[in-house]
Amino acid sequence: MNKKNVLNILLLLLCVAEVSAARANEPASAVGPVMRILKSGRLPAERLGAVIEIVCQRGNEHDLAYLFEQVMTNKKYSGKLQQTTWNGLRDAYITRKVKPAGDLSPLANTIQNGKSKSSSKSREVMIQLCGLWKIKAAGKSLQQIILDKKTTAEIKKVAIDAIVIIGGKEAKETIEKLVSKEQPLELRVIGVVAFAKMDKQKAAQQAARILSHPKLDTQSPSSILSAFLNLKGGSNLLAKEIAKNKLSVDTAKRCLRYMYSVGRNDAGLSDALSKAAGISNTVKKLTPIEVKRLAAEALKKGDAARGELVFRRADVSCMKCHSVSKAGGNVGPDLSPVGASSPVDYLVNSIIDPNQAVKEAFKSAIVETIQGKVVSGIIVDQNDERIVLRDATGKKIIISADDIDEQVEGGSLMPQGLTKFLTHDELLDLVKFLSSLGKPGAYAVQTTPAIHRWRVIQKIPASLQKGIPDEETVRGEILSNKSIPWVPAYSKVAGMLPLMELRKYATNNALYLKGEIDVTEGGVVGIQLNSNKGINIWVDHHSYRDDQKIVSDLHKGRHAIIIRVDLSQRNENKKEIPEIKVEFFKPEGSTAQFTVVVGP
């Protein structure tokens, strides 16, 4: 063997030794065997997503570094797989504080407007990760996104959150520009929400000025309130500044409604807003005799039909937390049988003083984080690594155990004070309605399968505004279009969906609705409409245009019932729009088994 070969062998052994030493210093991976399969390239494409989720849930920083490299450079990691990877990397940091090893700055160059080739959802998570991972190199890119007029509101908000976390010169310059008086009011709102995370005292001063602006829109109060309610001591700071400014009665009421709708009743802020709204800031606690008297009055004078309308009102927020016929919020209990199972006195107390008797499963937890955030909600799950809360809107919030500064037991997420927005007669009607639920009659627990949880297209795309769509358009523009903005709508107890409540979503007098059923055993399913006037219906994409009663042979799986309603044809007396009801039945001899999809 010559000297050259000996030298090459020694160099090779040295390299192997260095690599081995480096690997020895790496922490052991809990997903080592999985990573070897993943890196081999032999994993079937349909299993990649599930494996990536496992790696993100249990892998170490070196495992995540491999995924980061792949999603940045490998064309196979596109579409749904790309979204899965970015979501997994984000959740790994949020729940376990683990991020990919190595240089993460290349991510900063891929998020700018005009440069990103990722889907809008993937790009949103990528921008979020720039903040979570504190990639300082992303500062200028984030500033460009925020100040660019073409950036959508959703992306702008995520970019602002990211730049605030990173901090530095770009963050300060950007936020100062956003809150200045020269900016449009909507940008000032976004700016003050971000400013609250940097300097909540000065942000509270700016927020109170914005809330007192005569041209403030109806949505901005919620954004501003949310920012301060989520900060330790934030609501008290905002309350002090509100007391120094003159809010309109309408704005003050909107702030109160939002605060109650998210399960908060912070005394100082509630008092300041109640005073600005001209509403009493005290809720009288009733004696047992007064409770019995109110209960008796409700049974005698209350009207259950009117009470159902009160229950459905947005400002009362009942359906954000509660469901009826399993359709509605999933934070509080389903109320379908509550009238048959609970004394009327109990119902009165639950409305007036929600904290008096809270069932264990519905007690809330209040978590303060080391970053100064305050989060409240029902505990969905908790272990040594994280806690999962469901807030009053039904949203799940994951908090890493390392981020928790303090956790205390809260009361009911239904705050005291909701009755501020009710007249005495409306309260009687609401109690009467609740006391009727589950009893024989109009408010009995429903036994015939019917759609109670609907989805409505919030903004109808241009492709669906040109008359009645054909089957291919329904398939492509409704069923396969993931960007369709669906919002929830719920039928009344008897299964009737009030179309009058949905008129705001109509374009050219047309509404698009969607209900769903899960078929567990294939077969023929019947669908019955209460009226087919002005109705076009598709089961999945198959059209049944003029039928009030139809049958369809459905295979196992989830199926969509798409309905187009022409409101101009249903406005029979020019004063009100009739309601729509869709029920299901099994034709004679059918072997089909199915359930109607319910929930939020």
C-alpha positions as CSV (number, residue, x, y, z in Angstrom):
1,M,0.0,0.0,0.0
2,N,1.5,3.4,-1.0
3,K,1.6,6.4,1.2
4,K,-1.1,8.2,-0.8
5,N,-3.6,5.4,-0.1
6,V,-2.7,5.3,3.6
7,L,-3.2,9.0,3.8
8,N,-6.7,8.7,2.1
9,I,-7.7,6.0,4.5
10,L,-6.5,8.0,7.6
11,L,-8.5,11.0,6.3
12,L,-11.6,8.8,5.8
13,L,-11.3,7.4,9.3
14,L,-10.9,10.9,10.7
15,C,-14.0,12.1,9.0
16,V,-16.0,9.1,10.2
17,A,-14.7,9.7,13.8
18,E,-15.8,13.4,13.6
19,V,-19.3,12.5,12.3
20,S,-19.6,9.8,15.0
21,A,-18.6,12.3,17.7
22,A,-21.0,14.9,16.3
23,R,-23.8,12.3,16.4
24,A,-22.8,11.3,19.9
25,N,-23.4,14.9,21.0
26,E,-26.8,15.0,19.5
27,P,-29.7,14.1,21.8
28,A,-31.3,10.7,21.2
29,S,-34.3,10.8,19.0
30,A,-37.6,9.3,20.1
31,V,-38.5,8.8,16.5
32,G,-35.2,7.3,15.2
33,P,-36.7,4.3,13.3
34,V,-39.3,6.6,11.8
35,M,-36.7,9.0,10.6
36,R,-34.7,6.3,9.0
37,I,-37.8,5.2,7.0
38,L,-38.6,8.8,6.1
39,K,-35.0,9.5,4.9
40,S,-34.9,6.3,2.9
41,G,-37.4,7.7,0.4
42,R,-39.3,4.4,0.4
43,L,-42.3,5.6,2.3
44,P,-45.5,5.6,0.2
45,A,-46.7,9.1,-0.6
46,E,-50.1,8.6,1.1
47,R,-48.3,7.9,4.4
48,L,-45.9,10.8,4.4
49,G,-48.3,13.2,6.1
50,A,-49.0,10.9,9.0
51,V,-45.3,10.2,9.5
52,I,-44.5,14.0,9.4
53,E,-47.1,14.6,12.1
54,I,-45.4,11.9,14.3
55,V,-42.0,13.5,13.8
56,C,-43.3,17.0,14.7
57,Q,-45.0,15.7,17.8
58,R,-42.1,13.7,19.2
59,G,-38.9,14.4,17.2
60,N,-35.9,16.5,18.4
61,E,-34.4,19.6,16.9
62,H,-32.3,17.6,14.4
63,D,-35.4,15.6,13.2
64,L,-37.2,18.9,12.7
65,A,-34.2,20.3,10.9
66,Y,-34.5,17.5,8.3
67,L,-38.2,18.4,7.8
68,F,-37.4,22.1,7.5
69,E,-34.8,21.4,4.8
70,Q,-37.2,19.2,2.9
71,V,-40.1,21.6,3.0
72,M,-37.8,24.4,1.9
73,T,-36.2,22.6,-1.0
74,N,-38.0,19.4,-1.9
75,K,-40.7,19.8,-4.5
76,K,-42.5,16.7,-3.2
77,Y,-43.4,18.8,-0.1
78,S,-46.0,20.9,-1.8
79,G,-49.8,21.4,-1.5
80,K,-51.4,19.5,1.4
81,L,-48.0,17.9,2.5
82,Q,-46.4,21.4,2.7
83,Q,-49.3,22.6,4.9
84,T,-49.0,19.6,7.1
85,T,-45.2,20.1,7.6
86,W,-45.5,23.8,8.4
87,N,-48.4,23.2,10.8
88,G,-46.4,20.5,12.5
89,L,-43.3,22.6,12.9
90,R,-45.4,25.4,14.4
91,D,-47.2,23.1,16.8
92,A,-43.9,21.5,17.9
93,Y,-42.7,25.0,19.0
94,I,-45.9,26.0,20.6
95,T,-46.4,22.8,22.6
96,R,-42.8,21.7,23.2
97,K,-40.7,24.7,22.5
98,V,-38.6,22.6,20.0
99,K,-37.5,24.2,16.7
100,P,-35.2,23.0,13.9
101,A,-31.5,23.0,14.6
102,G,-29.3,25.1,12.4
103,D,-29.7,28.3,10.3
104,L,-33.4,29.2,9.9
105,S,-32.9,32.6,8.2
106,P,-33.6,31.3,4.7
107,L,-37.3,31.3,5.7
108,A,-37.1,35.1,5.7
109,N,-36.5,35.3,2.0
110,T,-39.5,33.2,1.1
111,I,-42.3,35.2,2.8
112,Q,-42.3,38.5,0.9
113,N,-45.2,39.6,-1.3
114,G,-44.5,38.4,-4.8
115,K,-41.8,35.9,-3.8
116,S,-43.7,33.2,-2.0
117,K,-44.9,30.3,-4.1
118,S,-46.7,28.7,-1.2
119,S,-50.4,28.6,-0.6
120,S,-51.9,31.5,1.5
121,K,-52.4,29.1,4.4
122,S,-48.9,27.8,4.3
123,R,-47.5,31.3,3.9
124,E,-49.5,32.5,6.9
125,V,-47.8,29.8,9.1
126,M,-44.4,30.5,7.6
127,I,-44.8,34.2,8.6
128,Q,-45.9,33.1,12.1
129,L,-42.9,30.9,12.4
130,C,-40.6,33.8,11.6
131,G,-41.9,35.3,14.8
132,L,-42.0,32.2,17.0
133,W,-38.5,31.2,16.0
134,K,-37.4,34.9,16.4
135,I,-35.7,35.0,13.0
136,K,-34.1,38.5,13.1
137,A,-33.3,38.4,9.4
138,A,-37.1,38.4,8.7
139,G,-37.5,42.0,10.1
140,K,-37.4,43.8,6.8
141,S,-39.5,41.3,5.0
142,L,-42.2,41.5,7.7
143,Q,-42.1,45.3,7.5
144,Q,-42.6,45.2,3.8
145,I,-45.6,42.8,4.1
146,I,-47.2,45.0,6.8
147,L,-46.8,48.3,5.0
148,D,-47.7,47.0,1.6
149,K,-51.3,48.1,0.7
150,K,-51.8,44.9,-1.3
151,T,-51.4,42.6,1.7
152,T,-54.6,41.0,3.0
153,A,-55.8,41.9,6.5
154,E,-55.3,38.3,7.6
155,I,-51.6,38.1,6.5
156,K,-51.0,41.6,7.8
157,K,-52.2,40.7,11.3
158,V,-50.0,37.6,11.4
159,A,-47.0,39.6,10.2
160,I,-47.5,42.2,12.8
161,D,-47.6,39.6,15.6
162,A,-44.4,38.1,14.2
163,I,-42.5,41.4,14.0
164,V,-43.6,42.3,17.6
165,I,-42.2,39.0,18.9
166,I,-38.9,39.6,17.1
167,G,-38.6,43.2,18.2
168,G,-35.8,45.5,17.1
169,K,-35.7,48.6,15.0
170,E,-38.0,47.4,12.2
171,A,-40.7,46.5,14.7
172,K,-40.6,49.8,16.5
173,E,-40.6,51.8,13.2
174,T,-43.5,49.7,11.8
175,I,-45.8,50.0,14.8
176,E,-45.1,53.7,15.2
177,K,-46.2,54.2,11.6
178,L,-49.3,52.2,12.1
179,V,-50.6,54.1,15.2
180,S,-49.9,57.6,13.9
181,K,-52.9,59.9,13.2
182,E,-52.0,60.1,9.6
183,Q,-52.9,56.5,9.0
184,P,-56.4,55.3,8.1
185,L,-58.5,54.3,11.1
186,E,-58.4,50.6,10.2
187,L,-54.6,50.5,10.2
188,R,-54.5,52.4,13.5
189,V,-56.7,49.6,15.0
190,I,-54.3,46.9,13.8
191,G,-51.3,49.0,15.1
192,V,-52.8,49.5,18.6
193,V,-53.5,45.8,18.9
194,A,-49.8,45.1,18.2
195,F,-48.7,48.1,20.4
196,A,-50.4,46.6,23.4
197,K,-47.8,43.7,23.3
198,M,-44.9,46.2,23.4
199,D,-46.2,49.0,25.7
200,K,-49.6,48.3,27.1
201,Q,-49.8,51.7,29.0
202,K,-49.2,53.8,25.9
203,A,-51.3,51.4,23.8
204,A,-54.2,51.9,26.2
205,Q,-54.1,55.6,25.7
206,Q,-54.2,55.2,21.9
207,A,-56.9,52.5,22.1
208,A,-59.2,54.8,24.1
209,R,-58.8,57.6,21.6
210,I,-59.6,55.2,18.7
211,L,-62.6,53.8,20.6
212,S,-63.9,57.4,20.9
213,H,-63.5,58.1,17.2
214,P,-66.9,59.0,15.6
215,K,-66.2,57.0,12.5
216,L,-65.1,53.7,14.2
217,D,-66.6,50.7,12.5
218,T,-68.6,48.0,14.2
219,Q,-65.9,45.3,14.2
220,S,-62.9,47.2,15.6
221,P,-64.0,47.4,19.2
222,S,-63.8,43.6,19.4
223,S,-60.2,43.5,18.1
224,I,-59.1,46.2,20.6
225,L,-60.9,44.6,23.6
226,S,-59.4,41.2,22.8
227,A,-55.9,42.7,22.8
228,F,-56.2,44.1,26.3
229,L,-58.3,41.3,27.8
230,N,-55.5,38.9,26.8
231,L,-52.9,40.9,28.8
232,K,-52.3,40.7,32.5
233,G,-53.6,44.0,33.9
234,G,-54.7,45.1,30.4
235,S,-58.4,45.5,31.1
236,N,-57.7,47.8,34.1
237,L,-55.4,50.0,32.1
238,L,-57.9,50.3,29.3
239,A,-60.7,51.0,31.8
240,K,-58.8,54.0,33.2
241,E,-58.2,55.5,29.7
242,I,-61.8,54.9,28.6
243,A,-63.0,56.9,31.7
244,K,-61.0,59.9,30.3
245,N,-62.6,59.8,26.9
246,K,-66.1,60.0,25.6
247,L,-67.2,56.8,23.8
248,S,-70.5,56.7,21.9
249,V,-73.3,54.7,23.5
250,D,-73.2,52.2,20.6
251,T,-69.5,51.6,20.8
252,A,-69.6,51.1,24.5
253,K,-72.4,48.5,24.1
254,R,-70.5,46.7,21.4
255,C,-67.5,46.5,23.7
256,L,-69.7,45.1,26.5
257,R,-71.3,42.6,24.2
258,Y,-67.9,41.4,23.0
259,M,-66.5,41.1,26.5
260,Y,-69.5,39.0,27.6
261,S,-69.4,36.9,24.5
262,V,-65.9,35.7,25.2
263,G,-66.7,34.8,28.8
264,R,-65.1,37.9,30.5
265,N,-66.6,40.2,33.2
266,D,-63.6,42.2,34.4
267,A,-65.2,44.5,36.9
268,G,-63.2,47.7,36.2
269,L,-63.7,47.6,32.4
270,S,-67.3,46.4,32.7
271,D,-68.0,49.4,35.0
272,A,-66.4,51.9,32.7
273,L,-68.2,50.6,29.6
274,S,-71.5,50.3,31.4
275,K,-71.2,54.0,32.4
276,A,-70.4,55.0,28.9
277,A,-73.3,53.0,27.6
278,G,-75.8,54.4,30.1
279,I,-76.5,50.9,31.5
280,S,-76.6,50.0,35.2
281,N,-73.2,48.4,36.2
282,T,-74.6,46.3,39.0
283,V,-76.4,43.0,38.7
284,K,-78.8,42.4,41.5
285,K,-78.6,39.0,43.2
286,L,-82.0,37.6,43.8
287,T,-83.2,36.1,47.0
288,P,-84.7,32.6,46.9
289,I,-88.2,34.1,47.2
290,E,-87.5,36.5,44.3
291,V,-86.2,33.6,42.2
292,K,-89.4,31.7,42.8
293,R,-91.5,34.7,42.0
294,L,-89.6,35.4,38.7
295,A,-89.9,31.7,37.7
296,A,-93.7,31.7,38.3
297,E,-94.0,34.9,36.4
298,A,-92.1,33.4,33.5
299,L,-94.3,30.4,33.3
300,K,-97.4,32.5,33.4
301,K,-96.5,35.4,31.2
302,G,-93.5,34.3,29.1
303,D,-93.7,33.3,25.5
304,A,-91.5,30.4,24.4
305,A,-91.5,31.4,20.7
306,R,-90.3,34.9,21.5
307,G,-87.9,33.4,24.0
308,E,-86.3,31.3,21.2
309,L,-85.7,34.4,19.2
310,V,-84.0,36.0,22.3
311,F,-81.9,32.9,22.7
312,R,-80.7,33.1,19.1
313,R,-79.8,36.8,19.2
314,A,-76.1,37.6,18.5
315,D,-75.9,40.2,21.3
316,V,-77.0,37.6,23.9
317,S,-74.4,35.1,22.7
318,C,-76.3,32.0,24.0
319,M,-75.5,29.9,20.8
320,K,-71.8,30.7,20.9
321,C,-71.5,28.4,24.0
322,H,-74.6,26.2,23.9
323,S,-76.2,23.9,21.4
324,V,-79.8,22.8,20.9
325,S,-80.4,19.5,19.0
326,K,-76.6,19.3,19.2
327,A,-76.2,22.3,16.8
328,G,-74.4,25.3,18.2
329,G,-71.5,26.0,20.5
330,N,-69.6,23.2,22.2
331,V,-68.4,25.1,25.3
332,G,-71.4,24.7,27.5
333,P,-73.9,21.8,27.8
334,D,-76.4,20.9,25.1
335,L,-79.7,22.4,26.3
336,S,-82.1,20.1,24.3
337,P,-83.5,18.4,27.5
338,V,-82.9,21.2,30.0
339,G,-86.5,22.1,30.6
340,A,-87.5,18.6,31.3
341,S,-84.5,17.9,33.6
342,S,-84.1,21.1,35.5
343,P,-86.5,23.1,37.8
344,V,-87.4,26.6,36.6
345,D,-85.7,28.1,39.7
346,Y,-82.4,26.6,38.6
347,L,-82.8,28.1,35.1
348,V,-83.4,31.5,36.5
349,N,-80.4,31.3,38.8
350,S,-78.2,30.0,35.8
351,I,-79.1,33.1,33.8
352,I,-78.9,35.7,36.6
353,D,-75.9,34.2,38.5
354,P,-74.1,31.7,36.3
355,N,-71.4,31.1,38.9
356,Q,-73.8,29.9,41.6
357,A,-73.9,26.3,40.4
358,V,-71.3,25.3,37.8
359,K,-71.0,21.6,36.9
360,E,-67.4,20.3,37.3
361,A,-67.0,19.6,33.6
362,F,-67.8,23.2,32.7
363,K,-65.6,25.0,35.2
364,S,-63.0,27.2,33.6
365,A,-59.3,27.7,34.2
366,I,-57.5,31.0,34.1
367,V,-53.9,30.8,32.9
368,E,-51.3,33.5,33.1
369,T,-48.3,33.0,30.9
370,I,-44.7,34.2,31.5
371,Q,-45.2,36.5,28.6
372,G,-48.0,38.3,30.5
373,K,-50.9,36.9,28.6
374,V,-54.2,35.8,30.2
375,V,-56.2,33.0,28.7
376,S,-59.4,31.5,30.1
377,G,-61.4,28.4,29.0
378,I,-62.6,24.9,29.8
379,I,-59.7,22.4,30.1
380,V,-59.9,20.0,27.2
381,D,-56.7,18.2,28.0
382,Q,-53.6,18.7,30.1
383,N,-50.3,16.8,30.6
384,D,-46.8,17.6,31.6
385,E,-46.0,19.3,28.3
386,R,-49.0,21.5,27.6
387,I,-52.6,22.5,28.5
388,V,-55.4,22.7,25.9
389,L,-58.2,25.1,26.7
390,R,-61.5,25.7,24.8
391,D,-62.4,29.4,25.1
392,A,-65.9,30.8,25.1
393,T,-65.9,31.0,21.3
394,G,-65.2,27.3,21.0
395,K,-61.6,27.8,19.8
396,K,-58.9,25.5,21.2
397,I,-55.9,27.2,22.6
398,I,-52.6,25.2,23.3
399,I,-50.3,26.6,26.0
400,S,-46.9,25.0,26.7
401,A,-46.3,24.0,30.3
402,D,-43.1,26.0,30.2
403,D,-45.0,29.1,29.4
404,I,-47.4,28.9,32.3
405,D,-46.7,31.3,35.1
406,E,-49.9,30.7,37.1
407,Q,-53.0,28.6,36.7
408,V,-56.1,29.1,38.9
409,E,-59.7,27.8,38.8
410,G,-62.2,30.1,37.2
411,G,-66.0,30.0,37.4
412,S,-68.5,29.8,34.6
413,L,-67.5,31.1,31.1
414,M,-71.0,32.5,31.0
415,P,-70.5,35.9,32.6
416,Q,-72.8,37.8,34.9
417,G,-74.3,40.8,33.1
418,L,-75.7,39.3,29.9
419,T,-79.2,40.3,31.1
420,K,-78.2,44.0,30.9
421,F,-79.2,43.7,27.2
422,L,-82.7,42.2,28.0
423,T,-85.9,43.9,29.0
424,H,-87.9,42.3,31.8
425,D,-90.3,40.8,29.3
426,E,-87.5,39.4,27.2
427,L,-86.0,37.7,30.3
428,L,-89.4,36.1,31.0
429,D,-89.6,34.9,27.5
430,L,-86.1,33.4,27.6
431,V,-86.9,31.5,30.9
432,K,-90.1,30.2,29.4
433,F,-88.3,29.0,26.3
434,L,-85.6,27.2,28.3
435,S,-88.2,25.6,30.6
436,S,-90.0,24.2,27.6
437,L,-87.0,22.5,26.1
438,G,-87.3,18.7,26.2
439,K,-90.9,18.6,27.2
440,P,-93.6,17.2,24.9
441,G,-94.8,19.7,22.3
442,A,-93.1,22.2,20.0
443,Y,-89.8,22.1,21.9
444,A,-89.4,18.3,22.5
445,V,-86.2,16.5,21.7
446,Q,-86.3,15.9,18.0
447,T,-86.4,12.3,16.8
448,T,-86.7,12.8,13.0
449,P,-83.2,13.3,11.5
450,A,-83.0,16.9,10.1
451,I,-80.3,19.4,9.3
452,H,-79.8,21.7,12.3
453,R,-76.2,22.7,11.7
454,W,-75.9,24.6,8.4
455,R,-73.1,26.4,6.6
456,V,-73.8,29.5,4.5
457,I,-71.5,31.1,1.9
458,Q,-70.6,34.4,3.5
459,K,-69.5,36.0,0.2
460,I,-70.7,34.4,-2.9
461,P,-67.9,34.2,-5.6
462,A,-68.6,35.7,-9.0
463,S,-68.7,32.2,-10.6
464,L,-71.9,31.4,-8.6
465,Q,-73.6,34.7,-9.2
466,K,-74.6,33.9,-12.8
467,G,-77.8,32.1,-12.2
468,I,-78.3,28.4,-11.3
469,P,-74.9,26.5,-11.6
470,D,-74.6,23.2,-13.4
471,E,-73.3,20.1,-11.7
472,E,-69.6,20.6,-12.7
473,T,-69.7,24.2,-11.3
474,V,-71.1,22.9,-8.0
475,R,-68.4,20.2,-7.9
476,G,-65.6,22.7,-8.7
477,E,-66.7,26.0,-7.2
478,I,-68.4,24.7,-4.0
479,L,-67.4,21.2,-3.1
480,S,-63.7,21.3,-4.2
481,N,-63.1,25.0,-3.5
482,K,-61.3,25.2,-0.1
483,S,-61.4,29.0,-0.1
484,I,-65.2,29.3,0.0
485,P,-66.0,31.4,3.1
486,W,-68.6,29.3,5.0
487,V,-70.1,30.6,8.2
488,P,-72.3,28.6,10.6
489,A,-76.1,28.9,10.8
490,Y,-78.5,26.9,13.0
491,S,-82.0,25.8,12.7
492,K,-84.6,26.4,15.4
493,V,-85.5,23.6,17.8
494,A,-88.1,22.2,15.4
495,G,-85.6,22.1,12.6
496,M,-86.8,25.3,10.7
497,L,-83.9,27.5,9.4
498,P,-85.1,31.2,9.5
499,L,-84.0,32.6,6.1
500,M,-84.7,36.2,7.3
501,E,-81.6,35.9,9.5
502,L,-79.4,35.1,6.5
503,R,-80.5,37.8,4.0
504,K,-77.2,39.7,4.6
505,Y,-75.3,36.8,2.9
506,A,-77.5,36.9,-0.2
507,T,-76.2,38.2,-3.6
508,N,-78.8,38.9,-6.3
509,N,-81.4,37.4,-3.9
510,A,-79.6,34.1,-3.9
511,L,-78.3,32.2,-0.8
512,Y,-76.1,29.1,-0.8
513,L,-76.5,26.6,2.1
514,K,-74.8,23.4,3.0
515,G,-75.8,20.5,5.4
516,E,-74.0,17.2,5.8
517,I,-74.7,13.6,6.6
518,D,-72.4,10.8,7.5
519,V,-73.4,7.5,5.9
520,T,-72.0,4.5,7.9
521,E,-73.7,1.9,5.7
522,G,-74.4,2.6,2.0
523,G,-78.0,2.6,0.7
524,V,-80.9,4.7,-0.4
525,V,-81.6,7.8,1.6
526,G,-84.7,10.0,1.3
527,I,-84.6,13.8,1.6
528,Q,-87.8,15.8,2.4
529,L,-88.1,19.6,2.1
530,N,-90.9,21.5,3.7
531,S,-91.1,23.6,0.4
532,N,-89.3,23.5,-2.9
533,K,-90.3,27.0,-3.9
534,G,-87.2,28.9,-5.1
535,I,-85.1,25.9,-4.2
536,N,-82.4,24.1,-6.2
537,I,-80.8,21.1,-4.4
538,W,-77.7,19.0,-5.1
539,V,-76.7,15.9,-3.2
540,D,-73.0,16.1,-3.5
541,H,-72.9,17.5,-7.1
542,H,-75.9,15.6,-8.4
543,S,-78.8,18.0,-9.2
544,Y,-82.5,17.5,-8.0
545,R,-83.9,20.8,-9.1
546,D,-87.7,20.7,-8.7
547,D,-88.3,18.0,-6.3
548,Q,-89.6,18.5,-2.8
549,K,-89.0,14.8,-1.9
550,I,-86.1,13.0,-3.4
551,V,-84.1,9.8,-2.9
552,S,-80.5,9.2,-3.5
553,D,-78.3,6.1,-3.4
554,L,-75.3,7.1,-1.2
555,H,-72.1,5.2,-0.5
556,K,-70.4,5.1,2.8
557,G,-68.8,8.4,3.8
558,R,-69.7,12.0,4.3
559,H,-72.1,13.7,1.8
560,A,-73.0,17.3,1.3
561,I,-76.5,18.7,0.7
562,I,-76.1,21.9,-1.2
563,I,-79.1,24.2,-1.5
564,R,-79.5,27.4,-3.5
565,V,-82.4,29.6,-2.3
566,D,-83.9,32.3,-4.5
567,L,-85.3,34.6,-1.8
568,S,-87.3,36.6,-4.4
569,Q,-89.5,33.5,-5.0
570,R,-90.0,32.8,-1.3
571,N,-91.0,36.3,-0.3
572,E,-94.7,35.4,-0.6
573,N,-96.3,38.2,1.4
574,K,-93.5,40.7,1.0
575,K,-93.0,41.0,4.7
576,E,-91.3,37.8,5.8
577,I,-89.3,35.0,4.2
578,P,-90.6,31.5,5.0
579,E,-88.3,29.1,6.8
580,I,-86.7,26.1,5.3
581,K,-86.5,22.6,6.8
582,V,-84.7,19.5,5.5
583,E,-85.4,16.1,6.9
584,F,-84.1,12.6,6.1
585,F,-85.9,9.2,6.0
586,K,-85.2,5.6,5.0
587,P,-87.3,4.4,2.1
588,E,-88.9,1.0,2.5
589,G,-86.3,-1.8,2.1
590,S,-83.3,0.6,2.4
591,T,-80.2,-0.8,4.3
592,A,-78.7,2.7,4.7
593,Q,-77.4,3.8,8.1
594,F,-76.6,7.5,8.6
595,T,-76.4,10.4,11.0
596,V,-76.8,14.1,10.4
597,V,-73.6,16.1,11.0
598,V,-74.1,18.4,14.0
599,G,-71.8,20.6,16.2
600,P,-70.5,24.2,16.0
